Amino acid sequence: YACSIDCIFIYFKSILQVSYMVNNNIAILLSTYNSEEYLSEQINSIISQTVKEWILYIRDDGSSDNTFAIISNYCRLFDNIIHIKDNMNNLGAKKSFIKLLSEVESPYYMFCDHDDVWLPEKIEKTLHKMKEAESKNPLKPVLVFTDLIVVDRNLNIISNSMWEYQKTNPLHSKDVYTLSISNPITGCTIMINRAAKDVSVPMSSKSLMHDLWIALNVSHYGYIDFVNEPTMLYRQHNRNVLGAKKVSFLYYFFRLQSINKLFSDNFELYQMLRSLSFKVNLYKLIYYKLKIVLIKLFT
């Protein structure tokens, strides 16, 4: 009889442990493209995280180098690293990440670039902030992001804060207008919950990038918060899709030199904002644009 009680206790304890892992499991979404130079270093930094309840989903976007072999090797070694295969070849970063987000089911999602390095407590600190934000905003879409350390290709520090480097204010994430003009959210730092996915997918064809599209929707329908410290090394090299750009008077001067590019960028932003499911006031957007540019110029 005592043995039966013990067996039942052990059984229910194991069920609770599995349930806890499922409920707290984090899907890390990684899109690769000709990533052989930096990929192993990034994956190793994820394996070294203090939080272990995660699954890494990797979709290769049509690499022609040794990336596929590197992914296959990690998948053989680790059960929680999964290669998502399809026949769609090169979609580009934006569509590749959204495809991963659409196909993977999880309570929480993080986005991962192939060429960075995560600090050991990145998941732990972001998840803690996520739980805190969810407790104050139950059932709402939530997005959490962090600062980054900007480094060169050899991981030498360029700036200890991406926000300072680009003169962005993390509080600008709280409002659709400031977020549209001075986005402080870098996609490779964010964690979103399932409700945030639901308000962001499908993504409009007018979207500039997946992370901005998700952030705009969550800022309107839910809640955005941030970890006020860097959680990763943001590597800069000659093949960055976007990268960090130091903001100064010269930055705006050279932007004005290329007036056609300036116009097209703003037009594309406006097209994306028009495709949102909620209305954005154009005049209010222009007001915030002028205000934020002047603040960055003279501070």
N, C-alpha and C positions, 0 to 999 in steps of 0.2 A: 504493500500500500504506500509506504514512504517513498519507495522507488518510483511509483507511478506519479506521485505528487511532484517529485524532483524533475521527472521527465517532462511533465506538463509545464512546470515553471521554466525549464530550459527552452522548451519549444516556443512558449509565448515571448520569452526574452529575445530569442533569435528573430521572431516575427517583428517585434518592435524595433530591433536594430536595423533590419532590412528596410522597414517602413521609414525610419529616420533617414537612412541613406538616400532612399528614393525621393523623399520629400525635400531633402536638402541638396540633391544632386545638381551640379552646375554643368551646363553644356558649354564648352569652350569651342568656338567656331573659328577655324583657321583656313584661310584660302591661300594657296601657294601658286607661285608662277616663277619658274626658273630661280628657285630658292636655295640651291645647293650650298651656296657660300655661307649662309647664316642660319639655316633651318635647324640644324642639330643643336646649336647653342640656345635657340629659343625654346625648342621642345624640352631640352634638359632643364631650363629654368622653370618650366611648368611642372615637370616631374618633381622638382625640389620644393614646391610650395608647401607651406605649413598645413594648409587644408588639402585633404586627399580625396574628398567626395566630389570628384569631377570626371567628366568624360570628354576627351578631346576628339572632335570631329574635324577631319581634314578633307577638303575638296581641292584637288589640283586643277588649275585653270588652263591646262594644255601646255605644260612645261616641255621643253626640248632638251633639258640638261639631265642631271642625275637625281632630280628631286623625287621622282616616282620611286626609285630604289631606296632612298632614305626613308620615305614614308613607309614603305613595305617592311623595312627592317624594324622600325619602331612598333608597327602593328604586330609583328611576330613576337616581340619582347613584352609588350604591355597589352593586357586585355581592355584597358580603358582608353586606348587610342584606336580610333576607327577611321578607316579610309572610305569616304563616300564617293562612289564611282558613278559616272554617267557618260553619255555620249555627246555632251553639249560643247565640249572643247573650251575655247576662249570666250568667256562672257564679259571679262573685265571685273575689277574688284567689287564694284557696287553690286552688280547682278549676282556675282558669285557668292557674296556674303548673304544676300537676301534669299538666294536659293537654299543655302544651308539653314538659315533661320526658318524658312518655310517648311523644310522637311524634318527638322529635329524637334522632338517633344521633350520639354524639360520645364521645371519650375523657374529656373534662372538661366540666363544666357550671358556669355562674355564673348567679345570679339578680339581676335588675336592676329597681329601682323607677323609675317614670317621672319622679319629681320630685326626684331627687338629683343630685349632681355627683361623678363619680369623679375622684380625683387621678391624675395622669399615670402613676404607677408601680403602680397598684392591681393590674392583672393580673400584671405582672412579679413583684412581691413575693409575691403569693398563689401563683402558679405555682411559684416557687422553693421555697416552704415545702411545697407539695404534692409536688414531686419528692423533696424531702428526707424527707418522711413516708413516701412510697411505698417509698423505698429501704430504710427500716427495717421496713416492714410490707408486704412483697411480696404481691401478689394480694388484699390485704384492702381492704374499703371504707374510704375516707379522706375526711374533711371538714376543710377549713381555713377559718377565719373570721378577722376582723380587728376592731379597734376602729374607731370613727367619730368625726368631729367634728360635734357637734350645732349646727345653725345655724337662724336664723329664715328666713322666706320670701325675704328679700333677701340671704341668705347671710352675715349678721352672726353672729359666733360666740357661741353660748350656753354651750357647754362644749367644751373641747379633747379630752375623753374621754367617750364614752358610758358606758363601764364605771364611771368615777368618778361620773358624773352619776346613774346608777341604782344605784350601790353593788353592782355585780355583779363577780364574780371570774372571769376567763377559765378558771381551773383547775376551776371547777364544771362545765365541759363534759365532763370526763373520766369522770363517773359518772352513771348514769341518774337517781339520786335527787336529787342536787344540780342536775342539768340540769332536772329536772321542776319544781323549786321556785324556782330562781334562774337562769333561762336567760340566759347572757351572749351567746348567738349571735343576731345579727340577720341575717335572710335575705338582705338585699341585699349582705352582705359575703362570703357563703360561696362556696366552690368545692368541688365533689364530683367524684370519679372515677366511672367506669362501674360499678364494683362497688358503690359507695354507692347508685347509682340502682337497681341490681338488688335490693337489700335493702329499698328504700323504696317501690317501686311494685309493685302498686297501693296507694293510700293509703286508710286506713279512713275511713268516713263520720263516725266519731267524732273524727277529728283536729281539733285547734283551729286549727292553721295548718300549711302545708306545710313550713316550715323546721324547726319543732319536731319534727314527725313524722320528717323525715329525720334530724335530729340524734339523736333517741332511738334509732332503729334503728342508726345508725352507731356510737353510743357502746357499744352492746351487741355488735355483730357485727364492728366494725372499730376504727378509730383516729381521734381528733379532735385537731387541733393548731391553733395560732393564730399570727398575725402580731401582735406586741406593739406595734402602732402603728396610728393611723388611716390608712385608705386612701381615704376619701371624705367628702363633706359630706352630712350627713343632715338634709334640709330639713324644718322643722316649720311647718305651716300648718293652717288650719281644716278641711282635707279629708283629713288623714292617716288611713289605715285603722287603724293602731295608734299609732305615734309614740313619742317618748321621754318618760318620766315621771320627774321628779326624786324620788328616794326619801328620805324624812325621817320624823321622828316624826309630822308632820301627815299624811303620805301614809297611814300605817297607821291614824291616828285617823279619817280620813274613810272609809277602807275599812270600819272597824268600824261607822260610822254607817249604812252600807248593808248590813246583815247579810244580807238576802235575796240581794243581788248577790254578796256574798262566798261564800255557801253555794253558789249556782248555779255560780260560776266554778270552785270546788274540785270540785264534783260532775262538771262537764264534763271537768276534768282527769283525774279518776279514771276516767271512762268511756273516755277516750282511752287511758289506760295499760292498762286491761283489754283493749282491742282489739289490743294489740301481740302479736306472735307468741311473746313470752317473758313470764315472770311477773314482776310487780313486787309486793313485799311492802308492804301497806298500812300496817302498824305502823312499818316502817322509814321509809316516806314521811312519816308524821306526825312522827316523831322529827326528821328532817332539816328539815321545815317549821318546827317550833318553834325549832330550833337556829339556822337561817339568819335567821329574822325577828329573834330576839334579838340576833344579831351586828350586823345592819343598824341596829337601834334604838340600840345603845349604842356605835357606832363612827362 
